Amino acid sequence: MLHDPNRRPPPTRHELVATLHSATIFSHFTDPQGVLATRLGLRAETLSRVLKQLNADGIVSVSSGNIVRIPNRQKLQRFIEQAGKA
């Protein structure tokens, strides 16, 4: 596979954390979920399961094309705080 200098690499963990603390998030990941999962230190199945659960709980909205939207930052923040206590 040739390197495309115009293609943005997937976000790092630090970038994701910083993004999660911003206002409404709308992001389009250009790499497959498997690549993103690897960058996060997760298995692709785990990331998929987490995103599906967050979507079902109304915390994120995931659509085809790897577009992720977080409509309610406060709801996400509560989720993160509760996950940290577990």
N, C-alpha and C positions, 0 to 999 in steps of 0.2 A: 504494500500500500504506500503510495506517495504521500509525502508530507504536504499539506495545504497550509501555507503561511497565513491565509485569511480565516482559517477555522479556529475558533476559540476553544481552548481546552476546557474540559469539564471543571466545575468549581471544586476548590479544595474544601476540606472540613472547615477551615477558618472562614473562608468566603461564605459558606453556607450558614454558619452561625451568625456572621455579621448581617447577612441578608435576612435571616429569620427575625432579627431585632429591628428591622426597618418597618415602614408602613406596609400597606398592601403590596404583596409581592406578585409579580407576574414574570415568569421566566420560561424560556424555551431552551431546553437542553438539547444540544445538537448531537450528543453522543447517545448510544443506546443505554438503557438502564443498567445493563451488565457492566459497562465501563464506569458509569457513575457509582455503582455499588462497590466496585473494586477500589475506586478512589476513596470511598468512605470506610473501607475495611469491612464490607458486608458481602454476603452472598447475594446474587441477583434475586433469588427467590425471597430472601428476607426483605430487601428493599421494596420489592413488588408488594409483598404482604403488608408492610407498614404503610405504604402509600394507599393501598386499597382500604385499610382500616381508617386512616386519617380522612380519606375521601368519604367513607361511610359515616364517620362521625361529624362531617361538615367542617373539618378543620382545614382541609385543603380541597382544591378542585383540580383533578387531573384529567386532562383530555388527550385524545390521540395527538400524535406529533410531539409527545413529551413536553407538553405545555402544562406548567404547574402554577396555580394561583392560590394565594392564601388570602382570603377575603376578610378574615377577622383575626387581627394580630393578638388581641387579648385572649381569645379562645386558644390560640396556639401557645401563648405564654403559660396559660393555666395547665395545658397538657404537658409542656416541658417541665414545669415545676412539680407536677404530680409524678411524672416519670423519674425525676431526680430523687424523689422520696422512696421509690420502690426498691 
